[in-house]
Amino acid sequence: MNGELIAPMTYEETMTSDFFEAWFQKFLLPTLNTSSVIIMDNARFHRMGKLELLCEEFRRKLLPLPPYSPEYNPIEKTWALLSCSCFN
């Protein structure tokens, strides 16, 4: 929020749905304003049904991205430019 990190976490194992949901509920949701909108990609560990229920409980809004949406992910544009310059 306002360019600062909120609820940062260092995790060095494979991310699981259970771990992510626990962090989401215990650390992320309580730090956000009621008017916050959470934009979420489609990582396998993002079980949208469960996350939507948690957001409702905390009166937050969850906005899942479409299944394939590289236009909303800045790193995708960088990789596309790098790929073009390397292969042309």
N, CA, C and O atoms as CSV, one atom per row, in Angstrom:
chain,resi,resn,atom,element,x,y,z
A,1,MET,N,N,0.846,-1.162,0.000
A,1,MET,CA,C,0.000,0.000,0.000
A,1,MET,C,C,0.895,1.229,0.000
A,1,MET,O,O,1.836,1.326,0.787
A,2,ASN,N,N,0.596,2.155,-0.879
A,2,ASN,CA,C,1.402,3.364,-1.008
A,2,ASN,C,C,2.875,3.047,-1.238
A,2,ASN,O,O,3.750,3.745,-0.726
A,3,GLY,N,N,3.149,2.003,-2.000
A,3,GLY,CA,C,4.512,1.649,-2.333
A,3,GLY,C,C,5.289,0.912,-1.267
A,3,GLY,O,O,6.489,0.693,-1.433
A,4,GLU,N,N,4.654,0.525,-0.184
A,4,GLU,CA,C,5.367,-0.191,0.873
A,4,GLU,C,C,4.903,-1.645,0.945
A,4,GLU,O,O,3.767,-1.970,0.600
A,5,LEU,N,N,5.798,-2.500,1.395
A,5,LEU,CA,C,5.449,-3.908,1.561
A,5,LEU,C,C,4.554,-4.081,2.778
A,5,LEU,O,O,4.760,-3.451,3.815
A,6,ILE,N,N,3.565,-4.941,2.633
A,6,ILE,CA,C,2.717,-5.286,3.774
A,6,ILE,C,C,2.709,-6.796,3.913
A,6,ILE,O,O,2.692,-7.511,2.911
A,7,ALA,N,N,2.719,-7.277,5.112
A,7,ALA,CA,C,2.691,-8.717,5.402
A,7,ALA,C,C,3.736,-9.503,4.615
A,7,ALA,O,O,3.405,-10.528,4.019
A,8,PRO,N,N,5.023,-9.038,4.597
A,8,PRO,CA,C,6.042,-9.793,3.868
A,8,PRO,C,C,6.317,-11.135,4.537
A,8,PRO,O,O,6.118,-11.305,5.740
A,9,MET,N,N,6.777,-12.078,3.729
A,9,MET,CA,C,7.045,-13.415,4.238
A,9,MET,C,C,8.193,-14.012,3.430
A,9,MET,O,O,8.248,-13.852,2.211
A,10,THR,N,N,9.093,-14.689,4.098
A,10,THR,CA,C,10.129,-15.463,3.432
A,10,THR,C,C,9.798,-16.925,3.652
A,10,THR,O,O,9.632,-17.376,4.785
A,11,TYR,N,N,9.703,-17.656,2.560
A,11,TYR,CA,C,9.342,-19.072,2.637
A,11,TYR,C,C,10.177,-19.799,1.606
A,11,TYR,O,O,10.130,-19.454,0.425
A,12,GLU,N,N,10.932,-20.787,2.015
A,12,GLU,CA,C,11.885,-21.432,1.120
A,12,GLU,C,C,11.483,-22.836,0.693
A,12,GLU,O,O,12.291,-23.557,0.106
A,13,GLU,N,N,10.278,-23.224,0.971
A,13,GLU,CA,C,9.796,-24.549,0.575
A,13,GLU,C,C,8.815,-24.408,-0.591
A,13,GLU,O,O,8.563,-23.297,-1.057
A,14,THR,N,N,8.266,-25.520,-1.060
A,14,THR,CA,C,7.228,-25.476,-2.082
A,14,THR,C,C,5.956,-24.919,-1.463
A,14,THR,O,O,5.519,-25.378,-0.408
A,15,MET,N,N,5.367,-23.933,-2.120
A,15,MET,CA,C,4.154,-23.302,-1.595
A,15,MET,C,C,2.976,-24.269,-1.710
A,15,MET,O,O,2.793,-24.928,-2.734
A,16,THR,N,N,2.191,-24.337,-0.651
A,16,THR,CA,C,0.986,-25.168,-0.651
A,16,THR,C,C,-0.228,-24.278,-0.421
A,16,THR,O,O,-0.110,-23.170,0.101
A,17,SER,N,N,-1.384,-24.772,-0.812
A,17,SER,CA,C,-2.631,-24.030,-0.602
A,17,SER,C,C,-2.866,-23.768,0.873
A,17,SER,O,O,-3.237,-22.657,1.252
A,18,ASP,N,N,-2.657,-24.771,1.709
A,18,ASP,CA,C,-2.908,-24.605,3.144
A,18,ASP,C,C,-2.013,-23.525,3.751
A,18,ASP,O,O,-2.481,-22.691,4.526
A,19,PHE,N,N,-0.733,-23.541,3.400
A,19,PHE,CA,C,0.188,-22.540,3.936
A,19,PHE,C,C,-0.188,-21.145,3.444
A,19,PHE,O,O,-0.229,-20.195,4.227
A,20,PHE,N,N,-0.463,-21.025,2.144
A,20,PHE,CA,C,-0.818,-19.724,1.584
A,20,PHE,C,C,-2.092,-19.179,2.221
A,20,PHE,O,O,-2.159,-17.998,2.563
A,21,GLU,N,N,-3.094,-20.025,2.383
A,21,GLU,CA,C,-4.361,-19.583,2.975
A,21,GLU,C,C,-4.180,-19.142,4.425
A,21,GLU,O,O,-4.814,-18.183,4.864
A,22,ALA,N,N,-3.322,-19.833,5.169
A,22,ALA,CA,C,-3.052,-19.439,6.558
A,22,ALA,C,C,-2.389,-18.062,6.595
A,22,ALA,O,O,-2.776,-17.214,7.399
A,23,TRP,N,N,-1.392,-17.830,5.732
A,23,TRP,CA,C,-0.742,-16.516,5.660
A,23,TRP,C,C,-1.742,-15.445,5.232
A,23,TRP,O,O,-1.788,-14.360,5.812
A,24,PHE,N,N,-2.533,-15.755,4.221
A,24,PHE,CA,C,-3.533,-14.828,3.684
A,24,PHE,C,C,-4.495,-14.390,4.788
A,24,PHE,O,O,-4.803,-13.205,4.918
A,25,GLN,N,N,-4.967,-15.354,5.581
A,25,GLN,CA,C,-5.945,-15.075,6.635
A,25,GLN,C,C,-5.315,-14.379,7.844
A,25,GLN,O,O,-5.884,-13.425,8.375
A,26,LYS,N,N,-4.153,-14.849,8.277
A,26,LYS,CA,C,-3.564,-14.347,9.525
A,26,LYS,C,C,-2.742,-13.074,9.356
A,26,LYS,O,O,-2.638,-12.273,10.286
A,27,PHE,N,N,-2.158,-12.883,8.176
A,27,PHE,CA,C,-1.232,-11.766,8.005
A,27,PHE,C,C,-1.675,-10.738,6.970
A,27,PHE,O,O,-1.588,-9.538,7.230
A,28,LEU,N,N,-2.147,-11.172,5.807
A,28,LEU,CA,C,-2.489,-10.202,4.766
A,28,LEU,C,C,-3.820,-9.502,5.033
A,28,LEU,O,O,-3.871,-8.276,5.120
A,29,LEU,N,N,-4.887,-10.273,5.161
A,29,LEU,CA,C,-6.216,-9.665,5.288
A,29,LEU,C,C,-6.340,-8.666,6.439
A,29,LEU,O,O,-6.938,-7.607,6.247
A,30,PRO,N,N,-5.804,-8.955,7.625
A,30,PRO,CA,C,-5.941,-7.986,8.719
A,30,PRO,C,C,-5.205,-6.660,8.488
A,30,PRO,O,O,-5.533,-5.660,9.127
A,31,THR,N,N,-4.215,-6.636,7.582
A,31,THR,CA,C,-3.452,-5.404,7.357
A,31,THR,C,C,-4.092,-4.480,6.331
A,31,THR,O,O,-3.692,-3.321,6.215
A,32,LEU,N,N,-5.076,-4.970,5.586
A,32,LEU,CA,C,-5.678,-4.190,4.504
A,32,LEU,C,C,-6.861,-3.364,4.977
A,32,LEU,O,O,-7.559,-3.733,5.922
A,33,ASN,N,N,-7.078,-2.233,4.301
A,33,ASN,CA,C,-8.269,-1.427,4.545
A,33,ASN,C,C,-9.501,-2.179,4.058
A,33,ASN,O,O,-9.398,-3.040,3.185
A,34,THR,N,N,-10.649,-1.862,4.610
A,34,THR,CA,C,-11.895,-2.504,4.182
A,34,THR,C,C,-12.142,-2.282,2.697
A,34,THR,O,O,-12.710,-3.147,2.031
A,35,SER,N,N,-11.727,-1.147,2.174
A,35,SER,CA,C,-11.971,-0.837,0.761
A,35,SER,C,C,-10.934,-1.458,-0.180
A,35,SER,O,O,-10.959,-1.181,-1.379
A,36,SER,N,N,-10.042,-2.275,0.327
A,36,SER,CA,C,-8.983,-2.867,-0.495
A,36,SER,C,C,-9.531,-3.898,-1.467
A,36,SER,O,O,-10.484,-4.621,-1.173
A,37,VAL,N,N,-8.892,-3.944,-2.647
A,37,VAL,CA,C,-9.174,-4.970,-3.648
A,37,VAL,C,C,-7.888,-5.769,-3.821
A,37,VAL,O,O,-6.819,-5.202,-4.046
A,38,ILE,N,N,-8.001,-7.086,-3.715
A,38,ILE,CA,C,-6.848,-7.976,-3.854
A,38,ILE,C,C,-6.917,-8.593,-5.241
A,38,ILE,O,O,-7.885,-9.276,-5.574
A,39,ILE,N,N,-5.890,-8.354,-6.052
A,39,ILE,CA,C,-5.831,-8.919,-7.400
A,39,ILE,C,C,-4.942,-10.149,-7.326
A,39,ILE,O,O,-3.795,-10.074,-6.885
A,40,MET,N,N,-5.478,-11.277,-7.759
A,40,MET,CA,C,-4.805,-12.559,-7.562
A,40,MET,C,C,-4.627,-13.272,-8.902
A,40,MET,O,O,-5.556,-13.349,-9.706
A,41,ASP,N,N,-3.421,-13.792,-9.130
A,41,ASP,CA,C,-3.207,-14.587,-10.335
A,41,ASP,C,C,-3.737,-16.004,-10.109
A,41,ASP,O,O,-4.375,-16.283,-9.094
A,42,ASN,N,N,-3.469,-16.880,-11.051
A,42,ASN,CA,C,-4.045,-18.222,-11.000
A,42,ASN,C,C,-3.040,-19.299,-10.616
A,42,ASN,O,O,-3.062,-20.400,-11.166
A,43,ALA,N,N,-2.162,-18.983,-9.676
A,43,ALA,CA,C,-1.221,-19.996,-9.196
A,43,ALA,C,C,-2.007,-21.187,-8.644
A,43,ALA,O,O,-3.108,-21.021,-8.119
A,44,ARG,N,N,-1.448,-22.360,-8.763
A,44,ARG,CA,C,-2.160,-23.573,-8.325
A,44,ARG,C,C,-2.574,-23.533,-6.864
A,44,ARG,O,O,-3.608,-24.088,-6.493
A,45,PHE,N,N,-1.771,-22.881,-6.034
A,45,PHE,CA,C,-2.084,-22.857,-4.601
A,45,PHE,C,C,-3.104,-21.779,-4.242
A,45,PHE,O,O,-3.453,-21.643,-3.070
A,46,HIS,N,N,-3.591,-21.011,-5.213
A,46,HIS,CA,C,-4.650,-20.026,-4.963
A,46,HIS,C,C,-6.008,-20.688,-5.192
A,46,HIS,O,O,-6.545,-20.637,-6.298
A,47,ARG,N,N,-6.556,-21.301,-4.164
A,47,ARG,CA,C,-7.890,-21.899,-4.273
A,47,ARG,C,C,-8.900,-20.767,-4.113
A,47,ARG,O,O,-9.206,-20.340,-3.000
A,48,MET,N,N,-9.414,-20.287,-5.253
A,48,MET,CA,C,-10.234,-19.077,-5.261
A,48,MET,C,C,-11.472,-19.182,-4.375
A,48,MET,O,O,-11.845,-18.208,-3.722
A,49,GLY,N,N,-12.108,-20.340,-4.343
A,49,GLY,CA,C,-13.304,-20.488,-3.513
A,49,GLY,C,C,-13.018,-20.194,-2.049
A,49,GLY,O,O,-13.755,-19.447,-1.406
A,50,LYS,N,N,-11.957,-20.776,-1.528
A,50,LYS,CA,C,-11.570,-20.571,-0.132
A,50,LYS,C,C,-11.144,-19.123,0.109
A,50,LYS,O,O,-11.514,-18.527,1.120
A,51,LEU,N,N,-10.364,-18.556,-0.822
A,51,LEU,CA,C,-9.895,-17.181,-0.669
A,51,LEU,C,C,-11.055,-16.188,-0.732
A,51,LEU,O,O,-11.059,-15.188,-0.013
A,52,GLU,N,N,-12.035,-16.462,-1.589
A,52,GLU,CA,C,-13.214,-15.589,-1.662
A,52,GLU,C,C,-13.981,-15.603,-0.345
A,52,GLU,O,O,-14.447,-14.560,0.114
A,53,LEU,N,N,-14.113,-16.777,0.264
A,53,LEU,CA,C,-14.797,-16.869,1.563
A,53,LEU,C,C,-14.052,-16.077,2.638
A,53,LEU,O,O,-14.670,-15.372,3.436
A,54,LEU,N,N,-12.734,-16.195,2.653
A,54,LEU,CA,C,-11.940,-15.435,3.619
A,54,LEU,C,C,-12.098,-13.930,3.390
A,54,LEU,O,O,-12.212,-13.163,4.345
A,55,CYS,N,N,-12.105,-13.516,2.131
A,55,CYS,CA,C,-12.271,-12.093,1.826
A,55,CYS,C,C,-13.638,-11.591,2.277
A,55,CYS,O,O,-13.746,-10.490,2.817
A,56,GLU,N,N,-14.669,-12.379,2.062
A,56,GLU,CA,C,-16.006,-11.991,2.525
A,56,GLU,C,C,-16.021,-11.826,4.042
A,56,GLU,O,O,-16.595,-10.873,4.570
A,57,GLU,N,N,-15.387,-12.759,4.727
A,57,GLU,CA,C,-15.329,-12.718,6.192
A,57,GLU,C,C,-14.663,-11.425,6.686
A,57,GLU,O,O,-15.083,-10.852,7.692
A,58,PHE,N,N,-13.627,-10.973,5.973
A,58,PHE,CA,C,-12.891,-9.766,6.359
A,58,PHE,C,C,-13.400,-8.508,5.638
A,58,PHE,O,O,-12.844,-7.421,5.802
A,59,ARG,N,N,-14.447,-8.669,4.851
A,59,ARG,CA,C,-15.038,-7.566,4.084
A,59,ARG,C,C,-14.018,-6.928,3.133
A,59,ARG,O,O,-13.870,-5.708,3.078
A,60,ARG,N,N,-13.325,-7.789,2.393
A,60,ARG,CA,C,-12.385,-7.355,1.365
A,60,ARG,C,C,-12.891,-7.882,0.028
A,60,ARG,O,O,-13.740,-8.773,-0.012
A,61,LYS,N,N,-12.368,-7.332,-1.066
A,61,LYS,CA,C,-12.778,-7.738,-2.409
A,61,LYS,C,C,-11.634,-8.481,-3.079
A,61,LYS,O,O,-10.501,-8.001,-3.100
A,62,LEU,N,N,-11.935,-9.660,-3.631
A,62,LEU,CA,C,-10.947,-10.455,-4.362
A,62,LEU,C,C,-11.281,-10.395,-5.844
A,62,LEU,O,O,-12.415,-10.656,-6.246
A,63,LEU,N,N,-10.288,-10.049,-6.653
A,63,LEU,CA,C,-10.456,-9.964,-8.095
A,63,LEU,C,C,-9.463,-10.918,-8.751
A,63,LEU,O,O,-8.291,-10.575,-8.905
A,64,PRO,N,N,-9.917,-12.118,-9.143
A,64,PRO,CA,C,-9.001,-13.050,-9.805
A,64,PRO,C,C,-8.746,-12.622,-11.251
A,64,PRO,O,O,-9.657,-12.167,-11.943
A,65,LEU,N,N,-7.511,-12.771,-11.693
A,65,LEU,CA,C,-7.179,-12.479,-13.082
A,65,LEU,C,C,-7.743,-13.570,-13.984
A,65,LEU,O,O,-7.987,-14.685,-13.522
A,66,PRO,N,N,-7.955,-13.266,-15.270
A,66,PRO,CA,C,-8.376,-14.311,-16.214
A,66,PRO,C,C,-7.314,-15.419,-16.262
A,66,PRO,O,O,-6.157,-15.174,-15.919
A,67,PRO,N,N,-7.693,-16.630,-16.682
A,67,PRO,CA,C,-6.761,-17.767,-16.660
A,67,PRO,C,C,-5.398,-17.495,-17.292
A,67,PRO,O,O,-4.376,-17.853,-16.705
A,68,TYR,N,N,-5.352,-16.879,-18.456
A,68,TYR,CA,C,-4.057,-16.547,-19.051
A,68,TYR,C,C,-4.082,-15.061,-19.348
A,68,TYR,O,O,-4.788,-14.621,-20.255
A,69,SER,N,N,-3.325,-14.288,-18.600
A,69,SER,CA,C,-3.393,-12.830,-18.730
A,69,SER,C,C,-2.010,-12.187,-18.637
A,69,SER,O,O,-1.746,-11.424,-17.708
A,70,PRO,N,N,-1.117,-12.488,-19.598
A,70,PRO,CA,C,0.231,-11.919,-19.531
A,70,PRO,C,C,0.240,-10.395,-19.625
A,70,PRO,O,O,1.188,-9.754,-19.173
A,71,GLU,N,N,-0.808,-9.810,-20.210
A,71,GLU,CA,C,-0.849,-8.350,-20.338
A,71,GLU,C,C,-0.935,-7.650,-18.984
A,71,GLU,O,O,-0.635,-6.460,-18.883
A,72,TYR,N,N,-1.345,-8.381,-17.939
A,72,TYR,CA,C,-1.438,-7.807,-16.600
A,72,TYR,C,C,-0.213,-8.108,-15.741
A,72,TYR,O,O,-0.144,-7.693,-14.584
A,73,ASN,N,N,0.742,-8.823,-16.302
A,73,ASN,CA,C,1.929,-9.215,-15.556
A,73,ASN,C,C,3.153,-8.554,-16.195
A,73,ASN,O,O,3.580,-8.980,-17.269
A,74,PRO,N,N,3.727,-7.526,-15.563
A,74,PRO,CA,C,4.839,-6.777,-16.170
A,74,PRO,C,C,6.033,-7.640,-16.573
A,74,PRO,O,O,6.699,-7.334,-17.561
A,75,ILE,N,N,6.314,-8.695,-15.840
A,75,ILE,CA,C,7.474,-9.523,-16.177
A,75,ILE,C,C,7.280,-10.225,-17.518
A,75,ILE,O,O,8.259,-10.507,-18.209
A,76,GLU,N,N,6.036,-10.511,-17.898
A,76,GLU,CA,C,5.772,-11.154,-19.189
A,76,GLU,C,C,6.228,-10.264,-20.341
A,76,GLU,O,O,6.778,-10.763,-21.322
A,77,LYS,N,N,6.008,-8.962,-20.237
A,77,LYS,CA,C,6.440,-8.030,-21.288
A,77,LYS,C,C,7.964,-7.991,-21.366
A,77,LYS,O,O,8.533,-7.933,-22.457
A,78,THR,N,N,8.612,-8.024,-20.227
A,78,THR,CA,C,10.073,-8.027,-20.195
A,78,THR,C,C,10.615,-9.282,-20.864
A,78,THR,O,O,11.533,-9.203,-21.680
A,79,TRP,N,N,10.052,-10.448,-20.522
A,79,TRP,CA,C,10.500,-11.700,-21.136
A,79,TRP,C,C,10.254,-11.690,-22.641
A,79,TRP,O,O,11.075,-12.200,-23.404
A,80,ALA,N,N,9.133,-11.117,-23.078
A,80,ALA,CA,C,8.832,-11.050,-24.509
A,80,ALA,C,C,9.884,-10.206,-25.236
A,80,ALA,O,O,10.363,-10.598,-26.300
A,81,LEU,N,N,10.242,-9.057,-24.671
A,81,LEU,CA,C,11.266,-8.205,-25.288
A,81,LEU,C,C,12.619,-8.896,-25.309
A,81,LEU,O,O,13.331,-8.843,-26.312
A,82,LEU,N,N,12.974,-9.537,-24.218
A,82,LEU,CA,C,14.244,-10.248,-24.136
A,82,LEU,C,C,14.282,-11.392,-25.142
A,82,LEU,O,O,15.296,-11.604,-25.808
A,83,SER,N,N,13.197,-12.116,-25.250
A,83,SER,CA,C,13.105,-13.228,-26.183
A,83,SER,C,C,13.264,-12.743,-27.620
A,83,SER,O,O,13.976,-13.361,-28.411
A,84,CYS,N,N,12.607,-11.647,-27.954
A,84,CYS,CA,C,12.713,-11.088,-29.308
A,84,CYS,C,C,14.147,-10.695,-29.630
A,84,CYS,O,O,14.652,-10.993,-30.713
A,85,SER,N,N,14.797,-10.029,-28.694
A,85,SER,CA,C,16.156,-9.554,-28.954
A,85,SER,C,C,17.150,-10.711,-29.035
A,85,SER,O,O,18.158,-10.612,-29.735
A,86,CYS,N,N,16.878,-11.791,-28.334
A,86,CYS,CA,C,17.795,-12.938,-28.352
A,86,CYS,C,C,17.634,-13.795,-29.603
A,86,CYS,O,O,18.607,-14.368,-30.094
A,87,PHE,N,N,16.422,-13.884,-30.114
A,87,PHE,CA,C,16.161,-14.804,-31.215
A,87,PHE,C,C,16.060,-14.117,-32.569
A,87,PHE,O,O,15.824,-14.780,-33.579
A,88,ASN,N,N,16.231,-12.813,-32.608
A,88,ASN,CA,C,16.190,-12.092,-33.898
A,88,ASN,C,C,17.550,-11.602,-34.288
A,88,ASN,O,O,17.704,-10.978,-35.338
